[in-house]
Each structure stands twice: as structure tokens, then as C-alpha cells.
Amino acid sequence: MDYKTARNFILSQGTALTTQKNPDAFLMLLKEGKPPVPGQMTSILLAVKIIGDALHENPDLDRQLVLALYSIAVESIQLFEAGYRAGVEWPPLLKEDLNRLALAVKNTFAGIPQGKDAFDL
């Protein structure tokens, strides 16, 4: 995955609640109380890593990408918690994956380079 592909993927997954164009987008699935599709979380983590690596070399962020990253990191946990309170039975490792995602996005904003070990991909 290259930067452009990673950026477009994060935009499609992280802005779905506002655009409602992709019913299988990560946040849309969580909002509906559905787990991510197989491989979706891994792809999101990989895309965040690629974006973080690229931004380490070029620290400029665009607002659209920042919004998508923020939404994926924060709203996913909020949607998970809301679903949990409503009785949704989430996959056993989803909460851990969401915490890893939030940390990866935080490190991306902080300019902390992340190696492969940070994501266990």
C-alpha cells in the first residue's frame, strides 16, 4: 500500500458517518452494531502506519485527513462503547485493536515513527 492508497482508504473509512457513501465503512459498521469485515482492522492499522511514516518525512497534515484519522481513533471507541452498553457482542479482540488504533493515530500526530512491532501486523 502506498501513501495515496492509504490516505484514500482512511478517508473512506473515517468520513463515512458524515458522507454515508460506503455502508461497509468501518465507522458505519460499528454504528450499526456490526463488527469490521475480516481484514478491515488490519488494513486500517497498516494505512495509519504508512501515513505516519510518510508524515514523519513531511510533517504537513491536511484537514480532511486529520478529521478522518481523528474520527477513526475517537469515534470508533465511542461507537464500540455505545454498542457494548446496548448489548452488542463484539469480537473478543476488537477493543484491543481499537486501543492500538488510537495509539497509532496519536503517535502519527505526535510525529513518533512506528515500526512494524507497534502494530503486530
A tleap script that builds the chain and sets N, CA, C and O, in Angstrom:
source leaprc.protein.ff14SB
mol = sequence {
  NMET ASP TYR LYS THR ALA ARG ASN PHE ILE
  LEU SER GLN GLY THR ALA LEU THR THR GLN
  LYS ASN PRO ASP ALA PHE LEU MET LEU LEU
  LYS GLU GLY LYS PRO PRO VAL PRO GLY GLN
  MET THR SER ILE LEU LEU ALA VAL LYS ILE
  ILE GLY ASP ALA LEU HIE GLU ASN PRO ASP
  LEU ASP ARG GLN LEU VAL LEU ALA LEU TYR
  SER ILE ALA VAL GLU SER ILE GLN LEU PHE
  GLU ALA GLY TYR ARG ALA GLY VAL GLU TRP
  PRO PRO LEU LEU LYS GLU ASP LEU ASN ARG
  LEU ALA LEU ALA VAL LYS ASN THR PHE ALA
  GLY ILE PRO GLN GLY LYS ASP ALA PHE ASP
  CLEU
}
set mol.1.N position { 0.856 -1.164 0.000 }
set mol.1.CA position { 0.000 0.000 0.000 }
set mol.1.C position { 0.908 1.235 0.000 }
set mol.1.O position { 1.847 1.317 0.792 }
set mol.2.N position { 0.631 2.174 -0.871 }
set mol.2.CA position { 1.389 3.415 -0.906 }
set mol.2.C position { 0.619 4.506 -0.153 }
set mol.2.O position { -0.514 4.291 0.278 }
set mol.3.N position { 1.244 5.673 0.002 }
set mol.3.CA position { 0.629 6.755 0.775 }
set mol.3.C position { -0.729 7.167 0.206 }
set mol.3.O position { -1.696 7.321 0.952 }
set mol.4.N position { -0.799 7.346 -1.109 }
set mol.4.CA position { -2.053 7.803 -1.727 }
set mol.4.C position { -3.183 6.803 -1.461 }
set mol.4.O position { -4.300 7.199 -1.129 }
set mol.5.N position { -2.891 5.518 -1.608 }
set mol.5.CA position { -3.894 4.488 -1.352 }
set mol.5.C position { -4.288 4.485 0.121 }
set mol.5.O position { -5.470 4.389 0.453 }
set mol.6.N position { -3.295 4.590 1.003 }
set mol.6.CA position { -3.561 4.611 2.442 }
set mol.6.C position { -4.425 5.812 2.811 }
set mol.6.O position { -5.381 5.681 3.576 }
set mol.7.N position { -4.095 6.967 2.276 }
set mol.7.CA position { -4.861 8.178 2.559 }
set mol.7.C position { -6.305 8.035 2.100 }
set mol.7.O position { -7.233 8.334 2.851 }
set mol.8.N position { -6.492 7.578 0.868 }
set mol.8.CA position { -7.848 7.402 0.343 }
set mol.8.C position { -8.640 6.376 1.150 }
set mol.8.O position { -9.838 6.548 1.377 }
set mol.9.N position { -7.970 5.314 1.580 }
set mol.9.CA position { -8.635 4.286 2.376 }
set mol.9.C position { -9.077 4.861 3.726 }
set mol.9.O position { -10.207 4.635 4.159 }
set mol.10.N position { -8.194 5.597 4.381 }
set mol.10.CA position { -8.539 6.196 5.674 }
set mol.10.C position { -9.674 7.206 5.502 }
set mol.10.O position { -10.573 7.276 6.340 }
set mol.11.N position { -9.638 7.979 4.431 }
set mol.11.CA position { -10.720 8.928 4.177 }
set mol.11.C position { -12.051 8.202 3.995 }
set mol.11.O position { -13.073 8.639 4.523 }
set mol.12.N position { -12.041 7.101 3.254 }
set mol.12.CA position { -13.297 6.382 3.024 }
set mol.12.C position { -13.813 5.713 4.288 }
set mol.12.O position { -15.024 5.602 4.480 }
set mol.13.N position { -12.912 5.270 5.146 }
set mol.13.CA position { -13.320 4.591 6.377 }
set mol.13.C position { -13.659 5.581 7.496 }
set mol.13.O position { -14.531 5.307 8.321 }
set mol.14.N position { -12.985 6.713 7.525 }
set mol.14.CA position { -13.129 7.645 8.631 }
set mol.14.C position { -14.125 8.766 8.439 }
set mol.14.O position { -14.448 9.471 9.395 }
set mol.15.N position { -14.621 8.951 7.227 }
set mol.15.CA position { -15.609 10.013 6.993 }
set mol.15.C position { -16.970 9.448 6.622 }
set mol.15.O position { -17.852 10.186 6.183 }
set mol.16.N position { -17.144 8.165 6.793 }
set mol.16.CA position { -18.385 7.513 6.364 }
set mol.16.C position { -19.610 8.013 7.113 }
set mol.16.O position { -20.700 8.071 6.544 }
set mol.17.N position { -19.449 8.377 8.382 }
set mol.17.CA position { -20.608 8.841 9.142 }
set mol.17.C position { -21.137 10.161 8.622 }
set mol.17.O position { -22.332 10.434 8.733 }
set mol.18.N position { -20.273 10.982 8.060 }
set mol.18.CA position { -20.717 12.266 7.539 }
set mol.18.C position { -21.123 12.180 6.073 }
set mol.18.O position { -22.016 12.904 5.634 }
set mol.19.N position { -20.479 11.304 5.317 }
set mol.19.CA position { -20.803 11.205 3.894 }
set mol.19.C position { -21.836 10.118 3.609 }
set mol.19.O position { -22.608 10.236 2.658 }
set mol.20.N position { -21.858 9.073 4.415 }
set mol.20.CA position { -22.767 7.932 4.279 }
set mol.20.C position { -22.737 7.327 2.876 }
set mol.20.O position { -23.756 6.844 2.381 }
set mol.21.N position { -21.560 7.354 2.233 }
set mol.21.CA position { -21.426 6.804 0.892 }
set mol.21.C position { -21.064 5.326 0.894 }
set mol.21.O position { -21.338 4.622 -0.078 }
set mol.22.N position { -20.459 4.852 1.962 }
set mol.22.CA position { -19.948 3.490 1.990 }
set mol.22.C position { -20.545 2.742 3.178 }
set mol.22.O position { -20.074 2.911 4.303 }
set mol.23.N position { -21.577 1.915 2.954 }
set mol.23.CA position { -22.216 1.215 4.075 }
set mol.23.C position { -21.306 0.190 4.749 }
set mol.23.O position { -21.580 -0.216 5.878 }
set mol.24.N position { -20.234 -0.237 4.087 }
set mol.24.CA position { -19.303 -1.194 4.683 }
set mol.24.C position { -18.086 -0.513 5.292 }
set mol.24.O position { -17.126 -1.182 5.673 }
set mol.25.N position { -18.119 0.810 5.384 }
set mol.25.CA position { -17.015 1.536 6.007 }
set mol.25.C position { -16.966 1.189 7.488 }
set mol.25.O position { -17.984 0.883 8.108 }
set mol.26.N position { -15.781 1.243 8.028 }
set mol.26.CA position { -15.516 0.860 9.406 }
set mol.26.C position { -16.475 1.517 10.403 }
set mol.26.O position { -17.113 0.825 11.198 }
set mol.27.N position { -16.577 2.832 10.365 }
set mol.27.CA position { -17.433 3.525 11.326 }
set mol.27.C position { -18.912 3.236 11.108 }
set mol.27.O position { -19.673 3.174 12.074 }
set mol.28.N position { -19.331 3.061 9.869 }
set mol.28.CA position { -20.734 2.725 9.593 }
set mol.28.C position { -21.086 1.356 10.185 }
set mol.28.O position { -22.157 1.179 10.766 }
set mol.29.N position { -20.182 0.405 10.033 }
set mol.29.CA position { -20.424 -0.927 10.594 }
set mol.29.C position { -20.541 -0.855 12.114 }
set mol.29.O position { -21.457 -1.439 12.694 }
set mol.30.N position { -19.630 -0.152 12.751 }
set mol.30.CA position { -19.685 -0.029 14.212 }
set mol.30.C position { -20.962 0.673 14.658 }
set mol.30.O position { -21.578 0.283 15.650 }
set mol.31.N position { -21.350 1.694 13.934 }
set mol.31.CA position { -22.582 2.425 14.276 }
set mol.31.C position { -23.795 1.499 14.228 }
set mol.31.O position { -24.724 1.641 15.023 }
set mol.32.N position { -23.782 0.556 13.297 }
set mol.32.CA position { -24.890 -0.387 13.152 }
set mol.32.C position { -24.757 -1.589 14.082 }
set mol.32.O position { -25.590 -2.495 14.054 }
set mol.33.N position { -23.712 -1.596 14.906 }
set mol.33.CA position { -23.515 -2.712 15.830 }
set mol.33.C position { -22.954 -3.951 15.163 }
set mol.33.O position { -23.129 -5.068 15.651 }
set mol.34.N position { -22.278 -3.742 14.043 }
set mol.34.CA position { -21.673 -4.850 13.304 }
set mol.34.C position { -20.153 -4.779 13.440 }
set mol.34.O position { -19.580 -3.691 13.495 }
set mol.35.N position { -19.508 -5.936 13.494 }
set mol.35.CA position { -18.044 -5.931 13.574 }
set mol.35.C position { -17.426 -5.553 12.223 }
set mol.35.O position { -18.085 -5.637 11.187 }
set mol.36.N position { -16.169 -5.143 12.244 }
set mol.36.CA position { -15.488 -4.879 10.970 }
set mol.36.C position { -15.442 -6.148 10.126 }
set mol.36.O position { -15.470 -7.260 10.653 }
set mol.37.N position { -15.373 -5.969 8.821 }
set mol.37.CA position { -15.236 -7.128 7.941 }
set mol.37.C position { -13.835 -7.708 8.126 }
set mol.37.O position { -12.917 -6.980 8.503 }
set mol.38.N position { -13.658 -8.991 7.871 }
set mol.38.CA position { -12.325 -9.592 8.054 }
set mol.38.C position { -11.246 -8.819 7.284 }
set mol.38.O position { -11.400 -8.510 6.103 }
set mol.39.N position { -10.175 -8.523 7.976 }
set mol.39.CA position { -9.051 -7.816 7.382 }
set mol.39.C position { -9.166 -6.304 7.401 }
set mol.39.O position { -8.189 -5.608 7.125 }
set mol.40.N position { -10.339 -5.783 7.721 }
set mol.40.CA position { -10.538 -4.336 7.691 }
set mol.40.C position { -9.690 -3.621 8.744 }
set mol.40.O position { -9.069 -2.600 8.451 }
set mol.41.N position { -9.662 -4.150 9.960 }
set mol.41.CA position { -8.870 -3.511 11.011 }
set mol.41.C position { -7.383 -3.558 10.672 }
set mol.41.O position { -6.668 -2.578 10.882 }
set mol.42.N position { -6.919 -4.677 10.154 }
set mol.42.CA position { -5.510 -4.795 9.758 }
set mol.42.C position { -5.183 -3.782 8.672 }
set mol.42.O position { -4.125 -3.154 8.706 }
set mol.43.N position { -6.075 -3.620 7.716 }
set mol.43.CA position { -5.852 -2.648 6.642 }
set mol.43.C position { -5.827 -1.224 7.179 }
set mol.43.O position { -5.034 -0.402 6.721 }
set mol.44.N position { -6.687 -0.926 8.144 }
set mol.44.CA position { -6.704 0.410 8.739 }
set mol.44.C position { -5.402 0.668 9.488 }
set mol.44.O position { -4.796 1.729 9.339 }
set mol.45.N position { -4.975 -0.298 10.292 }
set mol.45.CA position { -3.712 -0.130 11.032 }
set mol.45.C position { -2.530 0.042 10.086 }
set mol.45.O position { -1.651 0.869 10.329 }
set mol.46.N position { -2.508 -0.731 9.018 }
set mol.46.CA position { -1.434 -0.607 8.035 }
set mol.46.C position { -1.466 0.768 7.369 }
set mol.46.O position { -0.425 1.399 7.191 }
set mol.47.N position { -2.659 1.227 7.004 }
set mol.47.CA position { -2.788 2.543 6.371 }
set mol.47.C position { -2.313 3.650 7.307 }
set mol.47.O position { -1.643 4.586 6.870 }
set mol.48.N position { -2.658 3.551 8.601 }
set mol.48.CA position { -2.207 4.556 9.565 }
set mol.48.C position { -0.690 4.528 9.686 }
set mol.48.O position { -0.056 5.579 9.785 }
set mol.49.N position { -0.113 3.352 9.678 }
set mol.49.CA position { 1.344 3.231 9.742 }
set mol.49.C position { 1.995 3.900 8.533 }
set mol.49.O position { 2.965 4.644 8.678 }
set mol.50.N position { 1.467 3.638 7.355 }
set mol.50.CA position { 2.023 4.218 6.131 }
set mol.50.C position { 1.891 5.739 6.154 }
set mol.50.O position { 2.820 6.452 5.776 }
set mol.51.N position { 0.747 6.227 6.595 }
set mol.51.CA position { 0.547 7.672 6.701 }
set mol.51.C position { 1.520 8.255 7.721 }
set mol.51.O position { 2.143 9.287 7.470 }
set mol.52.N position { 1.648 7.601 8.859 }
set mol.52.CA position { 2.575 8.076 9.891 }
set mol.52.C position { 4.002 8.119 9.395 }
set mol.52.O position { 4.726 9.078 9.661 }
set mol.53.N position { 4.420 7.076 8.667 }
set mol.53.CA position { 5.775 7.047 8.110 }
set mol.53.C position { 5.974 8.188 7.118 }
set mol.53.O position { 7.018 8.841 7.121 }
set mol.54.N position { 4.983 8.429 6.275 }
set mol.54.CA position { 5.093 9.493 5.269 }
set mol.54.C position { 5.114 10.868 5.932 }
set mol.54.O position { 5.834 11.765 5.494 }
set mol.55.N position { 4.326 11.025 6.982 }
set mol.55.CA position { 4.271 12.321 7.648 }
set mol.55.C position { 5.499 12.578 8.504 }
set mol.55.O position { 5.808 13.725 8.828 }
set mol.56.N position { 6.189 11.524 8.865 }
set mol.56.CA position { 7.432 11.699 9.614 }
set mol.56.C position { 8.445 12.447 8.754 }
set mol.56.O position { 9.249 13.230 9.258 }
set mol.57.N position { 8.392 12.192 7.451 }
set mol.57.CA position { 9.280 12.866 6.497 }
set mol.57.C position { 8.738 14.245 6.112 }
set mol.57.O position { 9.509 15.160 5.825 }
set mol.58.N position { 7.430 14.386 6.108 }
set mol.58.CA position { 6.770 15.627 5.720 }
set mol.58.C position { 5.679 15.916 6.758 }
set mol.58.O position { 4.602 15.325 6.686 }
set mol.59.N position { 5.927 16.785 7.692 }
set mol.59.CA position { 5.017 16.962 8.817 }
set mol.59.C position { 3.709 17.708 8.527 }
set mol.59.O position { 2.936 17.946 9.456 }
set mol.60.N position { 3.441 18.078 7.298 }
set mol.60.CA position { 2.215 18.797 6.981 }
set mol.60.C position { 1.023 17.839 6.931 }
set mol.60.O position { 1.090 16.769 6.326 }
set mol.61.N position { -0.052 18.245 7.571 }
set mol.61.CA position { -1.291 17.466 7.567 }
set mol.61.C position { -2.378 18.279 6.884 }
set mol.61.O position { -2.433 19.501 7.019 }
set mol.62.N position { -3.244 17.588 6.149 }
set mol.62.CA position { -4.389 18.295 5.605 }
set mol.62.C position { -5.604 18.011 6.483 }
set mol.62.O position { -5.717 16.942 7.081 }
set mol.63.N position { -6.495 18.972 6.549 }
set mol.63.CA position { -7.644 18.878 7.448 }
set mol.63.C position { -8.511 17.661 7.189 }
set mol.63.O position { -8.979 17.029 8.136 }
set mol.64.N position { -8.731 17.327 5.960 }
set mol.64.CA position { -9.568 16.183 5.624 }
set mol.64.C position { -8.980 14.896 6.205 }
set mol.64.O position { -9.706 14.075 6.765 }
set mol.65.N position { -7.686 14.727 6.071 }
set mol.65.CA position { -7.020 13.542 6.615 }
set mol.65.C position { -7.033 13.554 8.144 }
set mol.65.O position { -7.259 12.517 8.767 }
set mol.66.N position { -6.795 14.712 8.748 }
set mol.66.CA position { -6.822 14.820 10.208 }
set mol.66.C position { -8.201 14.433 10.734 }
set mol.66.O position { -8.307 13.694 11.713 }
set mol.67.N position { -9.250 14.925 10.094 }
set mol.67.CA position { -10.608 14.586 10.514 }
set mol.67.C position { -10.858 13.084 10.420 }
set mol.67.O position { -11.435 12.491 11.332 }
set mol.68.N position { -10.432 12.477 9.335 }
set mol.68.CA position { -10.636 11.036 9.164 }
set mol.68.C position { -9.868 10.236 10.213 }
set mol.68.O position { -10.407 9.290 10.788 }
set mol.69.N position { -8.621 10.606 10.463 }
set mol.69.CA position { -7.827 9.915 11.479 }
set mol.69.C position { -8.439 10.094 12.868 }
set mol.69.O position { -8.563 9.135 13.630 }
set mol.70.N position { -8.813 11.315 13.181 }
set mol.70.CA position { -9.452 11.585 14.476 }
set mol.70.C position { -10.734 10.770 14.631 }
set mol.70.O position { -10.965 10.146 15.666 }
set mol.71.N position { -11.556 10.787 13.592 }
set mol.71.CA position { -12.824 10.059 13.644 }
set mol.71.C position { -12.611 8.568 13.846 }
set mol.71.O position { -13.292 7.937 14.653 }
set mol.72.N position { -11.668 8.016 13.112 }
set mol.72.CA position { -11.396 6.586 13.253 }
set mol.72.C position { -10.910 6.274 14.667 }
set mol.72.O position { -11.309 5.267 15.251 }
set mol.73.N position { -10.063 7.118 15.212 }
set mol.73.CA position { -9.489 6.851 16.530 }
set mol.73.C position { -10.495 7.066 17.660 }
set mol.73.O position { -10.598 6.235 18.561 }
set mol.74.N position { -11.226 8.161 17.619 }
set mol.74.CA position { -12.097 8.523 18.735 }
set mol.74.C position { -13.508 7.959 18.574 }
set mol.74.O position { -14.037 7.335 19.494 }
set mol.75.N position { -14.105 8.174 17.427 }
set mol.75.CA position { -15.488 7.734 17.245 }
set mol.75.C position { -15.627 6.218 17.257 }
set mol.75.O position { -16.668 5.697 17.656 }
set mol.76.N position { -14.591 5.504 16.825 }
set mol.76.CA position { -14.685 4.046 16.849 }
set mol.76.C position { -14.812 3.543 18.287 }
set mol.76.O position { -15.584 2.622 18.553 }
set mol.77.N position { -14.070 4.134 19.202 }
set mol.77.CA position { -14.167 3.730 20.614 }
set mol.77.C position { -15.522 4.125 21.184 }
set mol.77.O position { -16.121 3.361 21.941 }
set mol.78.N position { -16.007 5.299 20.834 }
set mol.78.CA position { -17.325 5.731 21.304 }
set mol.78.C position { -18.429 4.809 20.781 }
set mol.78.O position { -19.342 4.442 21.521 }
set mol.79.N position { -18.341 4.440 19.508 }
set mol.79.CA position { -19.342 3.543 18.928 }
set mol.79.C position { -19.258 2.141 19.535 }
set mol.79.O position { -20.277 1.489 19.762 }
set mol.80.N position { -18.034 1.692 19.794 }
set mol.80.CA position { -17.843 0.399 20.450 }
set mol.80.C position { -18.509 0.407 21.825 }
set mol.80.O position { -19.252 -0.513 22.167 }
set mol.81.N position { -18.238 1.448 22.609 }
set mol.81.CA position { -18.804 1.539 23.960 }
set mol.81.C position { -20.329 1.635 23.914 }
set mol.81.O position { -21.011 0.998 24.717 }
set mol.82.N position { -20.864 2.414 22.992 }
set mol.82.CA position { -22.320 2.523 22.862 }
set mol.82.C position { -22.930 1.172 22.491 }
set mol.82.O position { -23.967 0.785 23.031 }
set mol.83.N position { -22.292 0.467 21.582 }
set mol.83.CA position { -22.779 -0.864 21.213 }
set mol.83.C position { -22.704 -1.836 22.368 }
set mol.83.O position { -23.618 -2.631 22.587 }
set mol.84.N position { -21.615 -1.768 23.103 }
set mol.84.CA position { -21.442 -2.644 24.271 }
set mol.84.C position { -22.559 -2.407 25.292 }
set mol.84.O position { -23.142 -3.354 25.821 }
set mol.85.N position { -22.846 -1.124 25.561 }
set mol.85.CA position { -23.925 -0.788 26.507 }
set mol.85.C position { -25.281 -1.242 25.994 }
set mol.85.O position { -26.179 -1.534 26.783 }
set mol.86.N position { -25.434 -1.303 24.670 }
set mol.86.CA position { -26.697 -1.740 24.067 }
set mol.86.C position { -26.775 -3.257 23.934 }
set mol.86.O position { -27.776 -3.787 23.454 }
set mol.87.N position { -25.725 -3.955 24.356 }
set mol.87.CA position { -25.757 -5.415 24.325 }
set mol.87.C position { -25.141 -6.054 23.095 }
set mol.87.O position { -25.311 -7.255 22.883 }
set mol.88.N position { -24.434 -5.294 22.281 }
set mol.88.CA position { -23.776 -5.863 21.108 }
set mol.88.C position { -22.641 -6.775 21.579 }
set mol.88.O position { -21.867 -6.403 22.462 }
set mol.89.N position { -22.547 -7.935 21.003 }
set mol.89.CA position { -21.456 -8.860 21.305 }
set mol.89.C position { -20.371 -8.671 20.252 }
set mol.89.O position { -20.434 -9.235 19.160 }
set mol.90.N position { -19.381 -7.867 20.606 }
set mol.90.CA position { -18.285 -7.564 19.694 }
set mol.90.C position { -17.284 -8.712 19.665 }
set mol.90.O position { -17.223 -9.502 20.607 }
set mol.91.N position { -16.507 -8.811 18.607 }
set mol.91.CA position { -15.424 -9.810 18.580 }
set mol.91.C position { -14.488 -9.586 19.771 }
set mol.91.O position { -14.279 -8.447 20.190 }
set mol.92.N position { -13.926 -10.664 20.313 }
set mol.92.CA position { -13.145 -10.559 21.540 }
set mol.92.C position { -11.953 -9.613 21.496 }
set mol.92.O position { -11.629 -9.019 22.523 }
set mol.93.N position { -11.300 -9.448 20.385 }
set mol.93.CA position { -10.098 -8.607 20.325 }
set mol.93.C position { -10.350 -7.207 19.774 }
set mol.93.O position { -9.410 -6.431 19.604 }
set mol.94.N position { -11.613 -6.878 19.495 }
set mol.94.CA position { -11.897 -5.585 18.870 }
set mol.94.C position { -11.498 -4.417 19.768 }
set mol.94.O position { -10.916 -3.447 19.282 }
set mol.95.N position { -11.792 -4.486 21.047 }
set mol.95.CA position { -11.442 -3.369 21.933 }
set mol.95.C position { -9.931 -3.156 21.957 }
set mol.95.O position { -9.466 -2.017 21.924 }
set mol.96.N position { -9.170 -4.232 22.014 }
set mol.96.CA position { -7.708 -4.126 21.990 }
set mol.96.C position { -7.239 -3.499 20.679 }
set mol.96.O position { -6.342 -2.656 20.676 }
set mol.97.N position { -7.844 -3.908 19.572 }
set mol.97.CA position { -7.491 -3.330 18.269 }
set mol.97.C position { -7.814 -1.837 18.222 }
set mol.97.O position { -7.045 -1.049 17.670 }
set mol.98.N position { -8.944 -1.452 18.795 }
set mol.98.CA position { -9.310 -0.034 18.809 }
set mol.98.C position { -8.327 0.778 19.646 }
set mol.98.O position { -7.991 1.908 19.290 }
set mol.99.N position { -7.873 0.213 20.745 }
set mol.99.CA position { -6.864 0.901 21.559 }
set mol.99.C position { -5.546 1.032 20.803 }
set mol.99.O position { -4.888 2.069 20.886 }
set mol.100.N position { -5.152 -0.005 20.067 }
set mol.100.CA position { -3.939 0.057 19.241 }
set mol.100.C position { -4.091 1.123 18.165 }
set mol.100.O position { -3.150 1.857 17.865 }
set mol.101.N position { -5.285 1.198 17.590 }
set mol.101.CA position { -5.557 2.192 16.560 }
set mol.101.C position { -5.449 3.607 17.132 }
set mol.101.O position { -4.831 4.477 16.520 }
set mol.102.N position { -6.040 3.836 18.287 }
set mol.102.CA position { -5.980 5.159 18.912 }
set mol.102.C position { -4.532 5.555 19.202 }
set mol.102.O position { -4.144 6.701 18.980 }
set mol.103.N position { -3.746 4.620 19.691 }
set mol.103.CA position { -2.335 4.899 19.968 }
set mol.103.C position { -1.574 5.196 18.674 }
set mol.103.O position { -0.734 6.095 18.638 }
set mol.104.N position { -1.865 4.446 17.623 }
set mol.104.CA position { -1.198 4.668 16.344 }
set mol.104.C position { -1.519 6.052 15.788 }
set mol.104.O position { -0.633 6.725 15.261 }
set mol.105.N position { -2.766 6.480 15.900 }
set mol.105.CA position { -3.148 7.808 15.412 }
set mol.105.C position { -2.495 8.882 16.280 }
set mol.105.O position { -1.988 9.874 15.756 }
set mol.106.N position { -2.502 8.697 17.588 }
set mol.106.CA position { -1.840 9.652 18.485 }
set mol.106.C position { -0.366 9.794 18.118 }
set mol.106.O position { 0.149 10.908 18.025 }
set mol.107.N position { 0.312 8.669 17.912 }
set mol.107.CA position { 1.728 8.711 17.555 }
set mol.107.C position { 1.950 9.361 16.192 }
set mol.107.O position { 2.963 10.026 15.976 }
set mol.108.N position { 1.010 9.170 15.281 }
set mol.108.CA position { 1.097 9.818 13.973 }
set mol.108.C position { 1.053 11.334 14.146 }
set mol.108.O position { 1.861 12.053 13.558 }
set mol.109.N position { 0.109 11.819 14.954 }
set mol.109.CA position { 0.015 13.261 15.201 }
set mol.109.C position { 1.240 13.785 15.940 }
set mol.109.O position { 1.655 14.926 15.736 }
set mol.110.N position { 1.812 12.955 16.793 }
set mol.110.CA position { 2.974 13.372 17.578 }
set mol.110.C position { 4.278 13.281 16.793 }
set mol.110.O position { 5.319 13.759 17.243 }
set mol.111.N position { 4.212 12.664 15.620 }
set mol.111.CA position { 5.415 12.532 14.806 }
set mol.111.C position { 6.334 11.423 15.272 }
set mol.111.O position { 7.521 11.419 14.943 }
set mol.112.N position { 5.804 10.486 16.029 }
set mol.112.CA position { 6.603 9.366 16.529 }
set mol.112.C position { 6.613 8.270 15.479 }
set mol.112.O position { 5.559 7.720 15.160 }
set mol.113.N position { 7.775 7.937 14.935 }
set mol.113.CA position { 7.820 6.870 13.936 }
set mol.113.C position { 7.459 5.533 14.591 }
set mol.113.O position { 7.820 5.256 15.735 }
set mol.114.N position { 6.747 4.729 13.832 }
set mol.114.CA position { 6.308 3.453 14.370 }
set mol.114.C position { 6.817 2.331 13.495 }
set mol.114.O position { 6.640 2.343 12.277 }
set mol.115.N position { 7.440 1.383 14.116 }
set mol.115.CA position { 7.918 0.208 13.401 }
set mol.115.C position { 6.813 -0.826 13.290 }
set mol.115.O position { 5.720 -0.658 13.829 }
set mol.116.N position { 7.111 -1.852 12.609 }
set mol.116.CA position { 6.156 -2.934 12.407 }
set mol.116.C position { 5.702 -3.517 13.738 }
set mol.116.O position { 4.540 -3.900 13.875 }
set mol.117.N position { 6.606 -3.593 14.731 }
set mol.117.CA position { 6.263 -4.166 16.024 }
set mol.117.C position { 5.133 -3.429 16.729 }
set mol.117.O position { 4.392 -4.029 17.507 }
set mol.118.N position { 4.999 -2.156 16.467 }
set mol.118.CA position { 3.961 -1.367 17.142 }
set mol.118.C position { 2.564 -1.844 16.777 }
set mol.118.O position { 1.618 -1.621 17.532 }
set mol.119.N position { 2.424 -2.490 15.639 }
set mol.119.CA position { 1.104 -2.904 15.182 }
set mol.119.C position { 0.905 -4.400 15.194 }
set mol.119.O position { -0.222 -4.870 15.041 }
set mol.120.N position { 1.959 -5.153 15.371 }
set mol.120.CA position { 1.871 -6.620 15.319 }
set mol.120.C position { 1.189 -7.092 14.055 }
set mol.120.O position { 0.348 -7.989 14.103 }
set mol.121.N position { 1.537 -6.502 12.923 }
set mol.121.CA position { 0.942 -6.911 11.639 }
set mol.121.C position { 1.630 -8.122 11.091 }
set mol.121.O position { 1.266 -8.608 10.021 }
savepdb mol mol.pdb
quit
